[in-house]
Amino acid sequence: MHELAIAENIVDTVCTRAAGRPVRRVTVRIGALTAVLPDAMLLCWDLAATGTAAHGAALDLDLRPAVVFCRACRTDQRLPDMIPLCPCGSADVTVTAGRELHIVSMEVA
Amino acid sequence: MCYDEPAVTVTLEERVLARNDDLARANRELLTGRGIRAINLMSSPGSGKTTLLERTVRELRRPVAVIEGDQRTPLDADRIRAAGAPVVQVNTGAGCHLDAAMTRRALDDLDPPPGSLLFVENVGNLICPSLFDLGEHARVVIVSVTEGADKPLKYPYMFAVADLVVINKTDLLPYVDFDVDACRRHVTAVNPGATILTVSATRGDGLPDWYAWLSGGG
């Protein structure tokens, strides 16, 4: 359950940046290739935030799909799974999205 | 708590694992500065990581040091010490992976000799360790023939971060239903750039290739 460690990282960061003000809402962007499970994140969030300046804050997840650029057909393609393969059959692709794991913003009182 | 003041939205755009990644970078710089090459060894429990390390410690003509990660017990560290390498055991308790801070504390205790090869044997787990950079120079994922050839497809995040995939326990191939070629294809499907080796850490098959990979800059 690495989501707990991730949630603790997020709580640490937002509490530091909030500098003592209560945090009401946090938005986190999660790419499909990051091995972070949204449900597990939400479960861990309250646990990690308890007793901190982010206690009771809402967690919004901005889930992003995995996208590759295919050099064979020169198009961007959304991946249905983790296999970096273009529907045209080419494996000559570069992952352009899906590895995001960012704290986008927070709302402080 | 006073909510009279209007809420303010603050844009952060910070990487969630920024702190771990910064610590990992510092670890890598420290190791590189001492001519130490660090390998992060990851797999499910029971794939033969420690057996492969014991043999590598005995046979590789280069000083080896080891950081052992497990939830509990010093059993693996005892085995590595008996094989002849300096070792530090990290017990993560409930934790399912090592991170860069744990690795740094272990590095400070271990103080691996300059020019050595440092193995970090991660907690046996095919999911969580894939996210945490420890400061290694290369990542090795081990899968054994008793686990099933479809593991790369079932745990793609782990196999996607590997520089090298080692298929271990090939001495057991006559007794199990494991298709080596299918496993290779599955690894390549999720990670076209990964090198793949087949070995038997107990019998010694394929180990010259493993040692060559380690010496080749890995």
Boltz contact constraints between the chains, C-beta under 6 A:
constraints:
  - contact:
      token1: [A, 2]
      token2: [B, 97]
      max_distance: 6.0
  - contact:
      token1: [A, 2]
      token2: [B, 128]
      max_distance: 6.0
  - contact:
      token1: [A, 2]
      token2: [B, 131]
      max_distance: 6.0
  - contact:
      token1: [A, 6]
      token2: [B, 16]
      max_distance: 6.0
  - contact:
      token1: [A, 9]
      token2: [B, 16]
      max_distance: 6.0
  - contact:
      token1: [A, 10]
      token2: [B, 16]
      max_distance: 6.0
  - contact:
      token1: [A, 13]
      token2: [B, 14]
      max_distance: 6.0
  - contact:
      token1: [A, 22]
      token2: [B, 1]
      max_distance: 6.0
  - contact:
      token1: [A, 24]
      token2: [B, 7]
      max_distance: 6.0
  - contact:
      token1: [A, 35]
      token2: [B, 130]
      max_distance: 6.0
  - contact:
      token1: [A, 35]
      token2: [B, 131]
      max_distance: 6.0
  - contact:
      token1: [A, 35]
      token2: [B, 157]
      max_distance: 6.0
  - contact:
      token1: [A, 82]
      token2: [B, 156]
      max_distance: 6.0
  - contact:
      token1: [A, 82]
      token2: [B, 190]
      max_distance: 6.0
  - contact:
      token1: [A, 83]
      token2: [B, 189]
      max_distance: 6.0
  - contact:
      token1: [A, 83]
      token2: [B, 190]
      max_distance: 6.0
  - contact:
      token1: [A, 91]
      token2: [B, 192]
      max_distance: 6.0
  - contact:
      token1: [A, 101]
      token2: [B, 16]
      max_distance: 6.0
  - contact:
      token1: [A, 102]
      token2: [B, 13]
      max_distance: 6.0
  - contact:
      token1: [A, 102]
      token2: [B, 15]
      max_distance: 6.0
  - contact:
      token1: [A, 103]
      token2: [B, 12]
      max_distance: 6.0
  - contact:
      token1: [A, 103]
      token2: [B, 14]
      max_distance: 6.0
  - contact:
      token1: [A, 103]
      token2: [B, 16]
      max_distance: 6.0
  - contact:
      token1: [A, 105]
      token2: [B, 9]
      max_distance: 6.0
  - contact:
      token1: [A, 105]
      token2: [B, 11]
      max_distance: 6.0
  - contact:
      token1: [A, 105]
      token2: [B, 12]
      max_distance: 6.0
  - contact:
      token1: [A, 106]
      token2: [B, 10]
      max_distance: 6.0
  - contact:
      token1: [A, 107]
      token2: [B, 7]
      max_distance: 6.0
  - contact:
      token1: [A, 107]
      token2: [B, 9]
      max_distance: 6.0
  - contact:
      token1: [A, 108]
      token2: [B, 8]
      max_distance: 6.0
  - contact:
      token1: [A, 109]
      token2: [B, 3]
      max_distance: 6.0
  - contact:
      token1: [A, 109]
      token2: [B, 7]
      max_distance: 6.0
